[in-house]
Amino acid sequence: MRALLIFLVFVAAAAAQSSFDFNELVDKKDLHNADIIRLWRTLGISGKVRQTTANGSEDTSVTFTCPDCEAQLIDLSWPLVEDPGGDAVVRISAPLYSDTRRFLVFHHEEGRAWRLVDYLDLTEWEYDEPVVSVVRSGDKRWLVLKAWPRCGTGCGLVHTDWYELKNGKLRIVLTVPLSGYQGNTTLVRQFETRFVRASQSEGTESLEFVYHVEFAAGFASTFDTDLWGEEKVIKFSRPTGQGEFKFDAKNSEASEAFVEEIFSWNGIEPSLLFELIQDRLLMIARGPHNQRREWLNELLNDNADLPELDDIRAAFGKVR
């Protein structure tokens, strides 16, 4: 009986999708709750907001409500599905005062109707519409979702979630910052990352990025000066085709703590911050007398009780 029930559900969903007219959905405005409920039924998907992780997707208790929604077609530079044909993403947008967005991934082959591949729900964004694209490197493809989560005054962050389509289902495999800034700290920092390539070697596959950050004097400083910039090659790896990509300490040019703390909109505890940038502070302490060194002298005076700066003070005192 259970097997028969599963079969009937599958047949019903397939029949619903076969009658779906993709063109009627594209760039359609003034979608109301009744329209949305009918659309979910036609596509054979849930009306509950869904959470997608590395382990799969699961409905939450929140209903996707749409008193006044619209459907927008998002063009993809690269196809996501490996089968021949074309792909498209339709974003179902709730009103601006709602954080909920649903991204429907469609695929079609010549002579066949559009079919729904899978979908993603996004509930954390602010400031601008989330954007979805496909990144391709070698024979690998990822659906990348870019969003602007809430932050606050003096900070900002744009992050990207990387999804892999495997066995017809989307799974998140990596989250990385794309750009951001933090101005409410001892050091102002502005950062960005860029994707370089995907690679495979001896049963391991990696995603390589360049992480770049610029430091400047904090707002509390009497100096208004740029201090230094750093650029690091960072890799995330996993056993080929298995699960999430994890920070690859062996093949990265910075520590995991440096990446997680510096490339975040969160404020950093001064003791940890000074540990992470100690080499740079030593270079300034041993360097020529200029505005950067005057800034460092102010920093040392303002943090006289921190033992993490003892080596910096010693080096600073040796240069007269």
FINULO-705534 format. One record per residue (C-alpha): x, y, z; residue number from 0; chain; residue in three letters. Coordinates in steps of 0.05 Angstrom, whole numbers, plus 5000, padded with zeros to 4 digits. Example, Ala and Ser with C-alpha at 12.3 -4.5 7.8 and 13.67 -1.06 7.14 Angstrom:
BEGIN
<site px="5246" py="4910" pz="5156" pos="0" unit="A" code="ALA"/>
<site px="5273" py="4979" pz="5143" pos="1" unit="A" code="SER"/>
END
This chain:
BEGIN
<site px="5000" py="5000" pz="5000" pos="0" unit="A" code="MET"/>
<site px="5056" py="5049" pz="5018" pos="1" unit="A" code="ARG"/>
<site px="5092" py="5035" pz="4952" pos="2" unit="A" code="ALA"/>
<site px="5027" py="5047" pz="4913" pos="3" unit="A" code="LEU"/>
<site px="5015" py="5112" pz="4950" pos="4" unit="A" code="LEU"/>
<site px="5085" py="5138" pz="4934" pos="5" unit="A" code="ILE"/>
<site px="5074" py="5119" pz="4861" pos="6" unit="A" code="PHE"/>
<site px="5008" py="5156" pz="4858" pos="7" unit="A" code="LEU"/>
<site px="5039" py="5219" pz="4888" pos="8" unit="A" code="VAL"/>
<site px="5095" py="5215" pz="4837" pos="9" unit="A" code="PHE"/>
<site px="5046" py="5207" pz="4779" pos="10" unit="A" code="VAL"/>
<site px="5004" py="5266" pz="4804" pos="11" unit="A" code="ALA"/>
<site px="5065" py="5311" pz="4810" pos="12" unit="A" code="ALA"/>
<site px="5089" py="5291" pz="4740" pos="13" unit="A" code="ALA"/>
<site px="5021" py="5304" pz="4710" pos="14" unit="A" code="ALA"/>
<site px="5017" py="5372" pz="4743" pos="15" unit="A" code="ALA"/>
<site px="5085" py="5393" pz="4716" pos="16" unit="A" code="GLN"/>
<site px="5069" py="5368" pz="4646" pos="17" unit="A" code="SER"/>
<site px="5010" py="5416" pz="4643" pos="18" unit="A" code="SER"/>
<site px="5051" py="5475" pz="4668" pos="19" unit="A" code="PHE"/>
<site px="5058" py="5533" pz="4619" pos="20" unit="A" code="ASP"/>
<site px="5125" py="5566" pz="4636" pos="21" unit="A" code="PHE"/>
<site px="5111" py="5628" pz="4593" pos="22" unit="A" code="ASN"/>
<site px="5049" py="5646" pz="4633" pos="23" unit="A" code="GLU"/>
<site px="5093" py="5654" pz="4695" pos="24" unit="A" code="LEU"/>
<site px="5149" py="5696" pz="4667" pos="25" unit="A" code="VAL"/>
<site px="5148" py="5769" pz="4690" pos="26" unit="A" code="ASP"/>
<site px="5077" py="5763" pz="4717" pos="27" unit="A" code="LYS"/>
<site px="5056" py="5815" pz="4768" pos="28" unit="A" code="LYS"/>
<site px="5000" py="5820" pz="4818" pos="29" unit="A" code="ASP"/>
<site px="5003" py="5748" pz="4842" pos="30" unit="A" code="LEU"/>
<site px="4959" py="5738" pz="4902" pos="31" unit="A" code="HIS"/>
<site px="4957" py="5682" pz="4953" pos="32" unit="A" code="ASN"/>
<site px="4907" py="5643" pz="4912" pos="33" unit="A" code="ALA"/>
<site px="4952" py="5647" pz="4851" pos="34" unit="A" code="ASP"/>
<site px="5013" py="5625" pz="4891" pos="35" unit="A" code="ILE"/>
<site px="4977" py="5567" pz="4923" pos="36" unit="A" code="ILE"/>
<site px="4953" py="5544" pz="4854" pos="37" unit="A" code="ARG"/>
<site px="5024" py="5551" pz="4827" pos="38" unit="A" code="LEU"/>
<site px="5054" py="5508" pz="4883" pos="39" unit="A" code="TRP"/>
<site px="5001" py="5455" pz="4870" pos="40" unit="A" code="ARG"/>
<site px="5014" py="5456" pz="4796" pos="41" unit="A" code="THR"/>
<site px="5088" py="5447" pz="4807" pos="42" unit="A" code="LEU"/>
<site px="5077" py="5395" pz="4861" pos="43" unit="A" code="GLY"/>
<site px="5117" py="5432" pz="4915" pos="44" unit="A" code="ILE"/>
<site px="5103" py="5455" pz="4986" pos="45" unit="A" code="SER"/>
<site px="5073" py="5521" pz="5007" pos="46" unit="A" code="GLY"/>
<site px="5118" py="5522" pz="5068" pos="47" unit="A" code="LYS"/>
<site px="5183" py="5560" pz="5069" pos="48" unit="A" code="VAL"/>
<site px="5238" py="5509" pz="5059" pos="49" unit="A" code="ARG"/>
<site px="5308" py="5507" pz="5088" pos="50" unit="A" code="GLN"/>
<site px="5363" py="5477" pz="5046" pos="51" unit="A" code="THR"/>
<site px="5427" py="5452" pz="5078" pos="52" unit="A" code="THR"/>
<site px="5484" py="5405" pz="5060" pos="53" unit="A" code="ALA"/>
<site px="5442" py="5347" pz="5084" pos="54" unit="A" code="ASN"/>
<site px="5381" py="5363" pz="5043" pos="55" unit="A" code="GLY"/>
<site px="5318" py="5405" pz="5046" pos="56" unit="A" code="SER"/>
<site px="5265" py="5409" pz="5099" pos="57" unit="A" code="GLU"/>
<site px="5201" py="5449" pz="5106" pos="58" unit="A" code="ASP"/>
<site px="5195" py="5498" pz="5163" pos="59" unit="A" code="THR"/>
<site px="5130" py="5516" pz="5198" pos="60" unit="A" code="SER"/>
<site px="5127" py="5583" pz="5162" pos="61" unit="A" code="VAL"/>
<site px="5078" py="5591" pz="5103" pos="62" unit="A" code="THR"/>
<site px="5101" py="5627" pz="5040" pos="63" unit="A" code="PHE"/>
<site px="5049" py="5683" pz="5038" pos="64" unit="A" code="THR"/>
<site px="5041" py="5729" pz="4979" pos="65" unit="A" code="CYS"/>
<site px="4987" py="5783" pz="4984" pos="66" unit="A" code="PRO"/>
<site px="5019" py="5819" pz="4925" pos="67" unit="A" code="ASP"/>
<site px="5076" py="5781" pz="4892" pos="68" unit="A" code="CYS"/>
<site px="5110" py="5781" pz="4825" pos="69" unit="A" code="GLU"/>
<site px="5149" py="5730" pz="4784" pos="70" unit="A" code="ALA"/>
<site px="5213" py="5753" pz="4750" pos="71" unit="A" code="GLN"/>
<site px="5256" py="5715" pz="4700" pos="72" unit="A" code="LEU"/>
<site px="5330" py="5713" pz="4717" pos="73" unit="A" code="ILE"/>
<site px="5376" py="5700" pz="4657" pos="74" unit="A" code="ASP"/>
<site px="5433" py="5651" pz="4670" pos="75" unit="A" code="LEU"/>
<site px="5500" py="5660" pz="4636" pos="76" unit="A" code="SER"/>
<site px="5515" py="5586" pz="4643" pos="77" unit="A" code="TRP"/>
<site px="5468" py="5526" pz="4645" pos="78" unit="A" code="PRO"/>
<site px="5463" py="5489" pz="4711" pos="79" unit="A" code="LEU"/>
<site px="5434" py="5423" pz="4689" pos="80" unit="A" code="VAL"/>
<site px="5482" py="5379" pz="4650" pos="81" unit="A" code="GLU"/>
<site px="5428" py="5350" pz="4605" pos="82" unit="A" code="ASP"/>
<site px="5420" py="5383" pz="4536" pos="83" unit="A" code="PRO"/>
<site px="5372" py="5441" pz="4533" pos="84" unit="A" code="GLY"/>
<site px="5363" py="5507" pz="4569" pos="85" unit="A" code="GLY"/>
<site px="5356" py="5530" pz="4641" pos="86" unit="A" code="ASP"/>
<site px="5320" py="5588" pz="4673" pos="87" unit="A" code="ALA"/>
<site px="5307" py="5614" pz="4743" pos="88" unit="A" code="VAL"/>
<site px="5243" py="5649" pz="4763" pos="89" unit="A" code="VAL"/>
<site px="5244" py="5690" pz="4827" pos="90" unit="A" code="ARG"/>
<site px="5178" py="5695" pz="4865" pos="91" unit="A" code="ILE"/>
<site px="5182" py="5759" pz="4905" pos="92" unit="A" code="SER"/>
<site px="5139" py="5777" pz="4964" pos="93" unit="A" code="ALA"/>
<site px="5128" py="5851" pz="4980" pos="94" unit="A" code="PRO"/>
<site px="5189" py="5891" pz="4999" pos="95" unit="A" code="LEU"/>
<site px="5171" py="5889" pz="5072" pos="96" unit="A" code="TYR"/>
<site px="5178" py="5813" pz="5070" pos="97" unit="A" code="SER"/>
<site px="5245" py="5777" pz="5069" pos="98" unit="A" code="ASP"/>
<site px="5217" py="5716" pz="5033" pos="99" unit="A" code="THR"/>
<site px="5240" py="5699" pz="4963" pos="100" unit="A" code="ARG"/>
<site px="5232" py="5633" pz="4925" pos="101" unit="A" code="ARG"/>
<site px="5277" py="5614" pz="4867" pos="102" unit="A" code="PHE"/>
<site px="5248" py="5563" pz="4819" pos="103" unit="A" code="LEU"/>
<site px="5300" py="5528" pz="4775" pos="104" unit="A" code="VAL"/>
<site px="5271" py="5503" pz="4709" pos="105" unit="A" code="PHE"/>
<site px="5300" py="5462" pz="4652" pos="106" unit="A" code="HIS"/>
<site px="5274" py="5442" pz="4584" pos="107" unit="A" code="HIS"/>
<site px="5298" py="5400" pz="4526" pos="108" unit="A" code="GLU"/>
<site px="5279" py="5411" pz="4454" pos="109" unit="A" code="GLU"/>
<site px="5208" py="5388" pz="4439" pos="110" unit="A" code="GLY"/>
<site px="5191" py="5381" pz="4513" pos="111" unit="A" code="ARG"/>
<site px="5157" py="5426" pz="4563" pos="112" unit="A" code="ALA"/>
<site px="5194" py="5464" pz="4617" pos="113" unit="A" code="TRP"/>
<site px="5201" py="5424" pz="4681" pos="114" unit="A" code="ARG"/>
<site px="5218" py="5445" pz="4752" pos="115" unit="A" code="LEU"/>
<site px="5286" py="5419" pz="4774" pos="116" unit="A" code="VAL"/>
<site px="5287" py="5444" pz="4846" pos="117" unit="A" code="ASP"/>
<site px="5277" py="5507" pz="4885" pos="118" unit="A" code="TYR"/>
<site px="5308" py="5550" pz="4940" pos="119" unit="A" code="LEU"/>
<site px="5276" py="5595" pz="4992" pos="120" unit="A" code="ASP"/>
<site px="5313" py="5655" pz="5020" pos="121" unit="A" code="LEU"/>
<site px="5290" py="5690" pz="5083" pos="122" unit="A" code="THR"/>
<site px="5351" py="5731" pz="5104" pos="123" unit="A" code="GLU"/>
<site px="5367" py="5791" pz="5062" pos="124" unit="A" code="TRP"/>
<site px="5365" py="5867" pz="5066" pos="125" unit="A" code="GLU"/>
<site px="5382" py="5930" pz="5027" pos="126" unit="A" code="TYR"/>
<site px="5376" py="5900" pz="4957" pos="127" unit="A" code="ASP"/>
<site px="5345" py="5842" pz="4919" pos="128" unit="A" code="GLU"/>
<site px="5382" py="5775" pz="4925" pos="129" unit="A" code="PRO"/>
<site px="5414" py="5752" pz="4860" pos="130" unit="A" code="VAL"/>
<site px="5425" py="5683" pz="4833" pos="131" unit="A" code="VAL"/>
<site px="5475" py="5661" pz="4779" pos="132" unit="A" code="SER"/>
<site px="5512" py="5599" pz="4755" pos="133" unit="A" code="VAL"/>
<site px="5587" py="5594" pz="4762" pos="134" unit="A" code="VAL"/>
<site px="5624" py="5545" pz="4718" pos="135" unit="A" code="ARG"/>
<site px="5695" py="5521" pz="4724" pos="136" unit="A" code="SER"/>
<site px="5720" py="5462" pz="4684" pos="137" unit="A" code="GLY"/>
<site px="5665" py="5410" pz="4684" pos="138" unit="A" code="ASP"/>
<site px="5634" py="5435" pz="4749" pos="139" unit="A" code="LYS"/>
<site px="5575" py="5482" pz="4758" pos="140" unit="A" code="ARG"/>
<site px="5545" py="5515" pz="4819" pos="141" unit="A" code="TRP"/>
<site px="5484" py="5557" pz="4831" pos="142" unit="A" code="LEU"/>
<site px="5508" py="5617" pz="4871" pos="143" unit="A" code="VAL"/>
<site px="5459" py="5659" pz="4911" pos="144" unit="A" code="LEU"/>
<site px="5482" py="5728" pz="4932" pos="145" unit="A" code="LYS"/>
<site px="5447" py="5763" pz="4989" pos="146" unit="A" code="ALA"/>
<site px="5454" py="5824" pz="5034" pos="147" unit="A" code="TRP"/>
<site px="5437" py="5803" pz="5105" pos="148" unit="A" code="PRO"/>
<site px="5421" py="5853" pz="5159" pos="149" unit="A" code="ARG"/>
<site px="5479" py="5887" pz="5193" pos="150" unit="A" code="CYS"/>
<site px="5472" py="5956" pz="5223" pos="151" unit="A" code="GLY"/>
<site px="5505" py="6024" pz="5226" pos="152" unit="A" code="THR"/>
<site px="5578" py="6024" pz="5206" pos="153" unit="A" code="GLY"/>
<site px="5580" py="5954" pz="5177" pos="154" unit="A" code="CYS"/>
<site px="5558" py="5916" pz="5115" pos="155" unit="A" code="GLY"/>
<site px="5564" py="5847" pz="5085" pos="156" unit="A" code="LEU"/>
<site px="5547" py="5813" pz="5019" pos="157" unit="A" code="VAL"/>
<site px="5554" py="5737" pz="5022" pos="158" unit="A" code="HIS"/>
<site px="5546" py="5682" pz="4972" pos="159" unit="A" code="THR"/>
<site px="5517" py="5612" pz="4983" pos="160" unit="A" code="ASP"/>
<site px="5543" py="5559" pz="4934" pos="161" unit="A" code="TRP"/>
<site px="5494" py="5503" pz="4916" pos="162" unit="A" code="TYR"/>
<site px="5509" py="5439" pz="4880" pos="163" unit="A" code="GLU"/>
<site px="5457" py="5403" pz="4838" pos="164" unit="A" code="LEU"/>
<site px="5464" py="5329" pz="4852" pos="165" unit="A" code="LYS"/>
<site px="5414" py="5275" pz="4834" pos="166" unit="A" code="ASN"/>
<site px="5364" py="5329" pz="4817" pos="167" unit="A" code="GLY"/>
<site px="5369" py="5363" pz="4885" pos="168" unit="A" code="LYS"/>
<site px="5403" py="5427" pz="4907" pos="169" unit="A" code="LEU"/>
<site px="5450" py="5423" pz="4967" pos="170" unit="A" code="ARG"/>
<site px="5490" py="5480" pz="4997" pos="171" unit="A" code="ILE"/>
<site px="5564" py="5464" pz="4996" pos="172" unit="A" code="VAL"/>
<site px="5598" py="5530" pz="5015" pos="173" unit="A" code="LEU"/>
<site px="5585" py="5600" pz="5042" pos="174" unit="A" code="THR"/>
<site px="5635" py="5656" pz="5030" pos="175" unit="A" code="VAL"/>
<site px="5634" py="5731" pz="5039" pos="176" unit="A" code="PRO"/>
<site px="5634" py="5770" pz="4974" pos="177" unit="A" code="LEU"/>
<site px="5646" py="5840" pz="5001" pos="178" unit="A" code="SER"/>
<site px="5637" py="5879" pz="5064" pos="179" unit="A" code="GLY"/>
<site px="5663" py="5930" pz="5114" pos="180" unit="A" code="TYR"/>
<site px="5667" py="5942" pz="5189" pos="181" unit="A" code="GLN"/>
<site px="5678" py="6012" pz="5214" pos="182" unit="A" code="GLY"/>
<site px="5660" py="6007" pz="5287" pos="183" unit="A" code="ASN"/>
<site px="5726" py="5977" pz="5310" pos="184" unit="A" code="THR"/>
<site px="5797" py="5998" pz="5327" pos="185" unit="A" code="THR"/>
<site px="5815" py="5986" pz="5255" pos="186" unit="A" code="LEU"/>
<site px="5768" py="6001" pz="5197" pos="187" unit="A" code="VAL"/>
<site px="5770" py="5944" pz="5147" pos="188" unit="A" code="ARG"/>
<site px="5739" py="5937" pz="5078" pos="189" unit="A" code="GLN"/>
<site px="5743" py="5870" pz="5043" pos="190" unit="A" code="PHE"/>
<site px="5723" py="5830" pz="4982" pos="191" unit="A" code="GLU"/>
<site px="5735" py="5761" pz="4953" pos="192" unit="A" code="THR"/>
<site px="5736" py="5734" pz="4882" pos="193" unit="A" code="ARG"/>
<site px="5730" py="5664" pz="4856" pos="194" unit="A" code="PHE"/>
<site px="5790" py="5638" pz="4818" pos="195" unit="A" code="VAL"/>
<site px="5780" py="5565" pz="4798" pos="196" unit="A" code="ARG"/>
<site px="5758" py="5495" pz="4816" pos="197" unit="A" code="ALA"/>
<site px="5809" py="5439" pz="4814" pos="198" unit="A" code="SER"/>
<site px="5814" py="5364" pz="4827" pos="199" unit="A" code="GLN"/>
<site px="5873" py="5323" pz="4851" pos="200" unit="A" code="SER"/>
<site px="5881" py="5253" pz="4881" pos="201" unit="A" code="GLU"/>
<site px="5809" py="5245" pz="4903" pos="202" unit="A" code="GLY"/>
<site px="5801" py="5316" pz="4928" pos="203" unit="A" code="THR"/>
<site px="5767" py="5375" pz="4896" pos="204" unit="A" code="GLU"/>
<site px="5778" py="5448" pz="4915" pos="205" unit="A" code="SER"/>
<site px="5748" py="5516" pz="4905" pos="206" unit="A" code="LEU"/>
<site px="5801" py="5572" pz="4904" pos="207" unit="A" code="GLU"/>
<site px="5788" py="5644" pz="4922" pos="208" unit="A" code="PHE"/>
<site px="5828" py="5708" pz="4931" pos="209" unit="A" code="VAL"/>
<site px="5811" py="5744" pz="4996" pos="210" unit="A" code="TYR"/>
<site px="5831" py="5818" pz="4997" pos="211" unit="A" code="HIS"/>
<site px="5825" py="5867" pz="5055" pos="212" unit="A" code="VAL"/>
<site px="5844" py="5940" pz="5065" pos="213" unit="A" code="GLU"/>
<site px="5857" py="5968" pz="5135" pos="214" unit="A" code="PHE"/>
<site px="5850" py="6041" pz="5157" pos="215" unit="A" code="ALA"/>
<site px="5853" py="6078" pz="5223" pos="216" unit="A" code="ALA"/>
<site px="5790" py="6071" pz="5265" pos="217" unit="A" code="GLY"/>
<site px="5740" py="6128" pz="5275" pos="218" unit="A" code="PHE"/>
<site px="5765" py="6138" pz="5346" pos="219" unit="A" code="ALA"/>
<site px="5836" py="6152" pz="5321" pos="220" unit="A" code="SER"/>
<site px="5862" py="6223" pz="5312" pos="221" unit="A" code="THR"/>
<site px="5893" py="6199" pz="5247" pos="222" unit="A" code="PHE"/>
<site px="5854" py="6192" pz="5182" pos="223" unit="A" code="ASP"/>
<site px="5900" py="6147" pz="5142" pos="224" unit="A" code="THR"/>
<site px="5901" py="6083" pz="5102" pos="225" unit="A" code="ASP"/>
<site px="5946" py="6032" pz="5135" pos="226" unit="A" code="LEU"/>
<site px="5957" py="5970" pz="5093" pos="227" unit="A" code="TRP"/>
<site px="5925" py="5918" pz="5049" pos="228" unit="A" code="GLY"/>
<site px="5930" py="5843" pz="5047" pos="229" unit="A" code="GLU"/>
<site px="5913" py="5792" pz="4994" pos="230" unit="A" code="GLU"/>
<site px="5911" py="5717" pz="5008" pos="231" unit="A" code="LYS"/>
<site px="5896" py="5656" pz="4966" pos="232" unit="A" code="VAL"/>
<site px="5845" py="5614" pz="5004" pos="233" unit="A" code="ILE"/>
<site px="5822" py="5544" pz="4987" pos="234" unit="A" code="LYS"/>
<site px="5763" py="5502" pz="5009" pos="235" unit="A" code="PHE"/>
<site px="5766" py="5427" pz="4996" pos="236" unit="A" code="SER"/>
<site px="5727" py="5362" pz="5003" pos="237" unit="A" code="ARG"/>
<site px="5732" py="5290" pz="4981" pos="238" unit="A" code="PRO"/>
<site px="5710" py="5290" pz="4908" pos="239" unit="A" code="THR"/>
<site px="5635" py="5298" pz="4904" pos="240" unit="A" code="GLY"/>
<site px="5622" py="5289" pz="4978" pos="241" unit="A" code="GLN"/>
<site px="5588" py="5340" pz="5022" pos="242" unit="A" code="GLY"/>
<site px="5609" py="5410" pz="5040" pos="243" unit="A" code="GLU"/>
<site px="5674" py="5445" pz="5023" pos="244" unit="A" code="PHE"/>
<site px="5716" py="5458" pz="5086" pos="245" unit="A" code="LYS"/>
<site px="5772" py="5507" pz="5098" pos="246" unit="A" code="PHE"/>
<site px="5837" py="5478" pz="5072" pos="247" unit="A" code="ASP"/>
<site px="5890" py="5501" pz="5121" pos="248" unit="A" code="ALA"/>
<site px="5946" py="5465" pz="5085" pos="249" unit="A" code="LYS"/>
<site px="5935" py="5500" pz="5019" pos="250" unit="A" code="ASN"/>
<site px="5913" py="5569" pz="5043" pos="251" unit="A" code="SER"/>
<site px="5956" py="5630" pz="5055" pos="252" unit="A" code="GLU"/>
<site px="5920" py="5651" pz="5118" pos="253" unit="A" code="ALA"/>
<site px="5893" py="5617" pz="5180" pos="254" unit="A" code="SER"/>
<site px="5820" py="5598" pz="5188" pos="255" unit="A" code="GLU"/>
<site px="5815" py="5648" pz="5245" pos="256" unit="A" code="ALA"/>
<site px="5841" py="5704" pz="5201" pos="257" unit="A" code="PHE"/>
<site px="5790" py="5687" pz="5146" pos="258" unit="A" code="VAL"/>
<site px="5731" py="5680" pz="5193" pos="259" unit="A" code="GLU"/>
<site px="5745" py="5742" pz="5235" pos="260" unit="A" code="GLU"/>
<site px="5775" py="5792" pz="5187" pos="261" unit="A" code="ILE"/>
<site px="5725" py="5777" pz="5131" pos="262" unit="A" code="PHE"/>
<site px="5664" py="5787" pz="5174" pos="263" unit="A" code="SER"/>
<site px="5621" py="5847" pz="5191" pos="264" unit="A" code="TRP"/>
<site px="5626" py="5829" pz="5265" pos="265" unit="A" code="ASN"/>
<site px="5671" py="5869" pz="5310" pos="266" unit="A" code="GLY"/>
<site px="5734" py="5832" pz="5334" pos="267" unit="A" code="ILE"/>
<site px="5759" py="5831" pz="5405" pos="268" unit="A" code="GLU"/>
<site px="5822" py="5875" pz="5407" pos="269" unit="A" code="PRO"/>
<site px="5865" py="5818" pz="5437" pos="270" unit="A" code="SER"/>
<site px="5847" py="5771" pz="5380" pos="271" unit="A" code="LEU"/>
<site px="5852" py="5826" pz="5327" pos="272" unit="A" code="LEU"/>
<site px="5923" py="5844" pz="5349" pos="273" unit="A" code="PHE"/>
<site px="5943" py="5771" pz="5347" pos="274" unit="A" code="GLU"/>
<site px="5917" py="5763" pz="5276" pos="275" unit="A" code="LEU"/>
<site px="5954" py="5825" pz="5250" pos="276" unit="A" code="ILE"/>
<site px="6016" py="5822" pz="5294" pos="277" unit="A" code="GLN"/>
<site px="6064" py="5814" pz="5235" pos="278" unit="A" code="ASP"/>
<site px="6038" py="5877" pz="5203" pos="279" unit="A" code="ARG"/>
<site px="6042" py="5916" pz="5268" pos="280" unit="A" code="LEU"/>
<site px="6114" py="5893" pz="5277" pos="281" unit="A" code="LEU"/>
<site px="6131" py="5918" pz="5207" pos="282" unit="A" code="MET"/>
<site px="6103" py="5987" pz="5223" pos="283" unit="A" code="ILE"/>
<site px="6139" py="5988" pz="5291" pos="284" unit="A" code="ALA"/>
<site px="6206" py="5973" pz="5258" pos="285" unit="A" code="ARG"/>
<site px="6193" py="6018" pz="5199" pos="286" unit="A" code="GLY"/>
<site px="6207" py="6091" pz="5183" pos="287" unit="A" code="PRO"/>
<site px="6178" py="6149" pz="5222" pos="288" unit="A" code="HIS"/>
<site px="6115" py="6167" pz="5185" pos="289" unit="A" code="ASN"/>
<site px="6040" py="6175" pz="5198" pos="290" unit="A" code="GLN"/>
<site px="6030" py="6100" pz="5203" pos="291" unit="A" code="ARG"/>
<site px="6081" py="6096" pz="5259" pos="292" unit="A" code="ARG"/>
<site px="6048" py="6155" pz="5294" pos="293" unit="A" code="GLU"/>
<site px="5982" py="6118" pz="5289" pos="294" unit="A" code="TRP"/>
<site px="6014" py="6056" pz="5320" pos="295" unit="A" code="LEU"/>
<site px="6041" py="6097" pz="5377" pos="296" unit="A" code="ASN"/>
<site px="5971" py="6121" pz="5391" pos="297" unit="A" code="GLU"/>
<site px="5945" py="6050" pz="5388" pos="298" unit="A" code="LEU"/>
<site px="5997" py="6026" pz="5438" pos="299" unit="A" code="LEU"/>
<site px="5980" py="6082" pz="5486" pos="300" unit="A" code="ASN"/>
<site px="5905" py="6068" pz="5481" pos="301" unit="A" code="ASP"/>
<site px="5916" py="5994" pz="5495" pos="302" unit="A" code="ASN"/>
<site px="5971" py="5997" pz="5547" pos="303" unit="A" code="ALA"/>
<site px="5946" py="5937" pz="5587" pos="304" unit="A" code="ASP"/>
<site px="5941" py="5887" pz="5530" pos="305" unit="A" code="LEU"/>
<site px="5997" py="5835" pz="5533" pos="306" unit="A" code="PRO"/>
<site px="5985" py="5817" pz="5460" pos="307" unit="A" code="GLU"/>
<site px="6020" py="5883" pz="5443" pos="308" unit="A" code="LEU"/>
<site px="6082" py="5872" pz="5486" pos="309" unit="A" code="ASP"/>
<site px="6125" py="5850" pz="5427" pos="310" unit="A" code="ASP"/>
<site px="6101" py="5909" pz="5387" pos="311" unit="A" code="ILE"/>
<site px="6120" py="5957" pz="5443" pos="312" unit="A" code="ARG"/>
<site px="6189" py="5926" pz="5449" pos="313" unit="A" code="ALA"/>
<site px="6201" py="5932" pz="5374" pos="314" unit="A" code="ALA"/>
<site px="6173" py="6003" pz="5374" pos="315" unit="A" code="PHE"/>
<site px="6220" py="6024" pz="5431" pos="316" unit="A" code="GLY"/>
<site px="6282" py="6000" pz="5394" pos="317" unit="A" code="LYS"/>
<site px="6271" py="6047" pz="5335" pos="318" unit="A" code="VAL"/>
<site px="6285" py="6119" pz="5352" pos="319" unit="A" code="ARG"/>
END
